[in-house]
Amino acid sequence: MKKLSFFGLGALAIMSACNSKPSTEYSINGTTDIADGEMIQLSFRVSDDSTFRDSCAVTNGTFTFAGTVETPKMAYISRGPIKYIDESVRPLMIEPGNITVALTGDNFSTAEVTGSAHTQQMDSLNGQIKVLYDQMKDLNKQYAAVQNDTAAVADLQKKYMALSDQVKEMNVNFVKTHPASYYSPVVMRNIKSDMTLDEIKEIYNSWTPEIQAADAATAKYIAALENIQPGAKAPEITGKDQNGNEVSLSGLKGKVVLLDFWATWCGPCRASLPHIKEVFEKYHDKGLEVLAVSRDRSEEPWKEYIANSGMGMENYVNIYDAPVNNAANYAIQYIPSKFIIDAEGNMVGRFDNPDELDAKLAEIFAGK
């Protein structure tokens, strides 16, 4: 009996080993009411400059994807190519193992997913945040009806900001309380621009080594932030201006530099240009230079805007950033982003608020 028992256990172990997947393999088995023959798309980012894409046709109301992934990653399943994230897209965390997805109806964003613990974490957090977002949407609707009532507008803005703070608090709480979750880097990517360097470092350093290793973007962001703290040597900026001339930040040493990351497609950037023109005209003769670094997707609209905007931008030092990506060295997460660099080439600080910018420039050029 014992021999049979040991044999039985051994056979079960062998069968289990044969049937289990290697630790990096995933399979996604889906059901859907989409017509047979239509294509389902799967995509996920492998690295900062590489995205994996796959597709398959619906057959008898089912679809299947299979492959390997070293660590869980943010992924998207959609009906056809993804143009933007909406209800036709199901975000999920793809990870080794067997995952099932049920795509039915018109709203894929809430499609049932099983077999992915990280997707469950994502759905739980997003579900809590959606309650707040729905309240914020309702406030936006109310705003349209009270635009001429100053007190009512102020009250709505106060309520909106309170909800926005709650959203941030929920996200921050998640990355603090999930140090071993591969979804934490995904959340961090969306909130780090609203956090201080010390806050980001504290959370990042609390994560497990595996999660830190999986989030090279946050590590680079921390390093970039450390390099642009007040008093630090300003990271070099290089590029070509609208006339094809080589430009460098170090070549402006001896000047106080207002560094402006902007783009022609950015409404807030264009809205800030009259103020940039004002401070340029006020302080240029006293030693101020403006270095405008364009984040445009192509050179043509940038060159055209410089020539025709009437903002006097032809008098600034302008470069097109795309070929070099100087922005990465300045931890740019949004534009416009403005910095002051002193005449010795050291960081003074970041000044996105126009009043704070004016105050600092007045301090620097006092008596000159």
C-alpha positions in Angstrom: 0.0 0.0 0.0 2.8 2.4 0.9 4.5 1.7 -2.5 1.3 2.5 -4.3 0.8 5.6 -2.2 4.3 6.9 -2.9 3.9 6.0 -6.6 0.6 7.9 -6.7 2.2 11.0 -5.1 5.1 10.8 -7.5 2.8 10.5 -10.5 0.8 13.5 -9.4 4.0 15.6 -9.0 5.2 14.6 -12.5 1.7 15.4 -14.0 1.7 18.8 -12.2 5.1 19.7 -13.5 4.1 18.8 -17.0 0.9 20.8 -16.9 2.3 24.0 -15.2 3.5 27.0 -17.2 7.0 28.3 -16.9 7.1 31.3 -14.5 7.2 33.9 -17.3 4.4 32.5 -19.5 1.0 34.1 -19.7 -2.2 33.1 -21.5 -5.3 35.3 -21.9 -8.5 33.4 -22.7 -11.3 35.7 -23.7 -15.0 35.4 -24.4 -16.9 38.0 -26.3 -20.1 38.9 -28.1 -18.1 40.6 -30.9 -18.7 39.0 -34.3 -16.4 36.2 -35.5 -13.6 37.5 -37.6 -13.2 40.8 -35.9 -9.8 41.6 -34.5 -8.9 42.0 -30.8 -5.7 43.9 -30.0 -3.3 43.4 -27.1 -0.5 45.9 -26.3 1.8 46.6 -23.4 5.0 48.6 -22.9 8.1 46.5 -22.7 10.5 49.4 -22.0 10.5 53.2 -22.4 11.1 52.9 -26.2 9.5 49.5 -27.0 5.8 48.5 -27.1 4.6 44.9 -27.6 1.6 44.5 -29.9 -0.4 41.4 -30.8 -3.8 40.7 -32.4 -6.1 37.8 -33.0 -9.4 37.2 -34.7 -12.5 36.3 -32.7 -13.5 32.6 -33.4 -16.7 31.1 -32.1 -17.0 33.9 -29.6 -13.5 33.4 -28.1 -10.0 34.8 -28.5 -6.6 33.8 -27.1 -3.3 35.5 -26.5 -0.2 33.7 -25.2 3.4 34.8 -24.6 6.0 35.6 -22.0 6.5 38.5 -19.7 9.2 38.8 -17.1 7.2 40.9 -14.6 3.6 42.2 -14.5 3.0 45.1 -16.8 0.2 47.6 -17.6 -1.6 46.3 -20.7 -4.6 47.1 -22.9 -7.1 44.9 -24.7 -9.2 46.7 -27.3 -11.4 46.3 -30.3 -9.0 47.4 -33.1 -6.0 49.7 -32.6 -6.0 52.0 -29.6 -6.4 55.7 -30.4 -7.0 56.8 -26.9 -8.1 55.2 -23.6 -11.9 55.1 -23.5 -14.7 52.6 -23.0 -13.6 50.5 -25.9 -10.4 49.6 -24.1 -9.9 47.3 -21.1 -6.8 48.2 -19.1 -5.4 45.3 -17.1 -2.1 44.1 -15.5 -0.7 41.3 -17.6 1.3 38.8 -15.6 2.4 35.2 -15.8 -0.4 32.7 -15.4 -3.8 32.1 -16.8 -6.0 35.2 -17.2 -9.6 35.2 -18.4 -11.4 38.2 -19.9 -15.1 38.6 -20.8 -15.7 41.4 -23.3 -19.4 41.9 -23.7 -21.5 44.9 -24.5 -20.2 48.3 -25.5 -18.2 49.1 -22.4 -15.0 47.1 -22.2 -13.4 49.3 -19.5 -15.2 47.3 -16.7 -15.0 43.9 -18.4 -14.6 41.0 -15.9 -11.0 39.9 -15.5 -9.9 36.9 -13.4 -6.5 35.3 -12.8 -4.6 38.6 -12.3 -4.1 39.8 -8.7 -2.6 43.0 -9.9 -5.6 43.8 -12.0 -7.8 43.3 -9.0 -5.7 45.8 -7.1 -6.0 48.3 -10.0 -9.8 47.8 -10.3 -10.2 48.3 -6.5 -8.3 51.5 -6.5 -9.9 52.9 -9.7 -13.3 52.0 -8.3 -12.8 54.1 -5.3 -11.4 57.0 -7.3 -14.3 56.8 -9.8 -16.7 57.7 -7.1 -14.8 60.9 -6.6 -14.4 61.6 -10.3 -18.2 61.3 -10.7 -18.7 63.9 -8.1 -16.1 66.1 -9.8 -18.0 65.7 -13.1 -21.2 66.8 -11.4 -19.5 69.9 -10.1 -18.3 70.7 -13.6 -22.0 70.6 -14.7 -23.0 72.8 -11.9 -20.3 75.3 -12.8 -21.8 75.9 -16.2 -25.0 77.2 -14.5 -23.4 79.6 -12.0 -20.5 81.2 -14.0 -21.8 84.7 -13.2 -22.2 84.0 -9.4 -18.8 84.7 -7.9 -19.6 83.1 -4.5 -21.1 80.0 -6.1 -18.1 79.6 -8.3 -15.7 79.9 -5.4 -17.7 77.3 -3.4 -17.6 74.9 -6.4 -13.9 75.4 -6.8 -13.3 74.7 -3.1 -15.3 71.5 -3.3 -13.5 70.4 -6.5 -10.1 71.0 -5.0 -11.1 69.0 -1.9 -12.1 66.0 -4.1 -8.9 66.4 -6.2 -6.9 66.2 -2.9 -8.8 63.1 -2.0 -7.9 61.5 -5.3 -4.2 62.3 -4.7 -4.4 60.9 -1.1 -5.9 57.6 -2.4 -3.1 57.2 -5.0 -0.4 58.1 -2.5 -1.8 55.8 0.1 -1.8 52.9 -2.5 1.9 53.3 -3.4 2.8 53.6 0.3 0.8 50.5 1.4 1.7 48.3 -1.6 5.5 48.1 -1.6 5.5 44.8 -3.4 2.9 45.5 -6.1 3.9 46.0 -9.7 0.9 48.3 -10.0 2.6 50.8 -7.6 5.0 52.1 -10.4 2.0 52.6 -12.7 0.3 54.8 -10.0 3.5 56.6 -9.2 3.9 57.5 -12.9 0.7 59.5 -12.7 1.2 61.3 -9.4 4.9 62.0 -9.0 4.7 65.4 -10.7 2.5 66.6 -7.7 5.0 65.3 -5.1 8.1 66.6 -3.6 11.5 64.9 -4.1 11.5 63.8 -0.4 8.0 62.3 -0.7 9.0 60.3 -3.8 12.3 59.1 -2.4 10.6 58.0 0.9 8.0 55.9 -1.0 10.5 54.5 -3.6 12.9 53.5 -0.9 10.2 51.6 0.9 9.4 49.4 -2.1 10.9 45.9 -2.4 14.0 45.6 -4.6 12.0 43.8 -7.3 9.6 46.7 -7.6 12.4 49.3 -7.6 14.1 47.4 -10.3 10.9 47.3 -12.4 10.5 51.1 -12.1 13.6 52.6 -13.8 11.5 55.7 -14.7 11.0 56.7 -11.1 14.7 56.1 -10.4 15.6 58.4 -13.3 13.1 61.0 -12.2 14.6 61.0 -8.7 18.1 61.4 -10.1 16.9 64.2 -12.4 15.2 66.1 -9.5 18.3 65.8 -7.4 20.3 67.4 -10.2 18.1 70.4 -10.5 17.8 71.4 -6.8 18.7 75.0 -6.0 22.5 75.4 -6.0 23.2 72.4 -8.2 25.1 72.8 -11.5 22.4 73.2 -14.1 22.3 70.1 -16.5 23.7 71.0 -19.9 21.2 71.8 -22.7 22.2 71.5 -26.3 20.4 71.8 -29.7 20.0 73.8 -32.8 18.0 77.1 -33.1 15.5 77.9 -35.8 18.4 79.0 -38.1 20.3 75.8 -37.6 23.0 77.2 -35.3 24.3 75.1 -32.4 23.2 76.3 -29.0 24.2 75.3 -25.5 23.2 76.5 -22.0 26.9 76.6 -21.0 27.4 79.1 -23.9 25.1 81.5 -22.0 27.3 81.6 -18.9 27.5 85.1 -17.5 23.8 85.6 -18.2 20.9 84.9 -15.9 18.8 82.4 -17.9 15.1 82.0 -17.8 14.6 78.4 -19.1 11.2 77.8 -20.6 10.0 74.3 -21.7 7.0 74.9 -24.0 5.3 73.9 -27.2 3.1 75.5 -29.8 0.3 72.9 -29.2 0.2 73.7 -25.5 -2.5 76.3 -24.7 -1.1 77.3 -21.2 2.3 77.6 -22.8 1.1 80.1 -25.4 -0.9 81.9 -22.7 2.3 82.4 -20.6 4.3 83.9 -23.5 3.2 87.5 -23.1 4.5 87.4 -19.6 7.8 85.9 -20.8 8.0 88.8 -23.3 7.4 91.3 -20.5 10.2 90.0 -18.3 12.6 89.7 -21.2 12.1 93.3 -22.2 12.3 94.4 -18.6 15.5 92.6 -17.7 17.4 91.7 -20.9 19.5 94.8 -20.8 20.4 93.9 -17.2 21.7 90.4 -18.1 18.6 88.2 -18.6 18.5 85.7 -21.4 15.5 83.5 -22.3 16.2 79.9 -23.4 13.0 78.5 -24.9 13.1 74.7 -25.4 10.3 73.5 -27.7 8.6 70.2 -27.0 6.8 70.3 -30.4 6.4 67.1 -32.3 8.0 68.5 -35.4 10.1 71.6 -36.3 7.8 73.3 -38.8 5.1 74.6 -36.4 7.8 75.7 -34.0 9.7 77.7 -36.6 6.5 79.2 -38.0 5.3 80.3 -34.5 8.7 82.0 -33.7 8.5 83.9 -36.9 4.8 84.9 -36.8 3.6 85.0 -33.2 4.5 88.6 -32.5 5.9 87.5 -29.2 9.4 88.7 -30.0 10.6 85.1 -29.8 13.1 85.6 -32.5 15.1 87.6 -29.9 15.2 84.6 -27.5 17.5 81.6 -27.7 15.2 78.9 -29.1 15.9 75.2 -29.7 13.8 72.2 -30.8 14.1 69.5 -28.1 12.9 66.3 -29.8 16.2 65.0 -31.2 18.0 65.5 -27.9 15.3 65.4 -25.2 17.0 67.8 -22.8 13.7 67.8 -20.9 14.5 64.4 -19.3 17.4 66.0 -17.4 15.0 68.5 -15.9 12.4 66.0 -14.8 9.8 67.5 -17.1 6.4 66.0 -16.5 4.3 68.8 -17.8 4.6 72.1 -19.7 5.0 75.0 -19.4 7.9 74.4 -17.0 10.1 77.4 -16.1 13.4 77.5 -14.3 15.9 80.3 -13.4 19.7 79.6 -13.7 22.1 82.1 -12.3 25.0 83.7 -14.2 27.4 81.0 -12.9 25.3 78.2 -14.4 23.7 77.1 -11.1 20.1 76.2 -10.5 18.1 78.9 -8.7 14.9 77.0 -8.8 11.6 76.2 -10.6 9.1 79.0 -11.0 5.9 78.0 -12.7 3.9 80.6 -10.8 4.3 83.9 -12.5 4.2 85.9 -9.3 7.0 83.9 -7.8 8.9 84.2 -11.0 8.6 88.0 -10.9 9.6 88.2 -7.3 12.7 86.1 -7.8 13.8 88.1 -10.9 13.2 91.4 -9.0 15.4 90.0 -6.2 18.2 88.9 -8.6 18.3 92.2 -10.6 17.7 94.5 -7.6 20.0 97.5 -8.0 21.2 96.7 -11.5 
